[in-house]
Amino acid sequence: MPNHFLTIRYTDDLLLSLEQSPEEFEAEAPLLLAVKLYELGRLSTGRAAALAGMERVEFLFALGRLGASPMGVEPDELERDHENARR
């Protein structure tokens, strides 16, 4: 299967605001794209992990580090479900 590549233009100003080097930004960008596509329900965790260039379990941990839910629901929604279950 052929590989496709995406080119993203960015300025030094962006790097300054992110306080990242070009290498750091370019390494993090695929993960951030994969997380967002997963959050939107457009990719499964397995496909998002592949896009990010990591194993699925590693991607699940990255979701937690980035404040995203690995279960497809937000933490406050889980808390409400838990409270409803206790009633």
CORDA-V923165 format. One record per helix or strand of 2 or more residues. SS is the DSSP state (H for helix, E for strand). FROM is the first residue (numbers start at 1). TO is the last residue. Records with the same first field share a line. If there is no record, write none. Layout:
SS: FROM-TO / FROM-TO
//
This chain:
H: 12-18 / 22-39 / 45-52 / 56-65 / 75-86
//
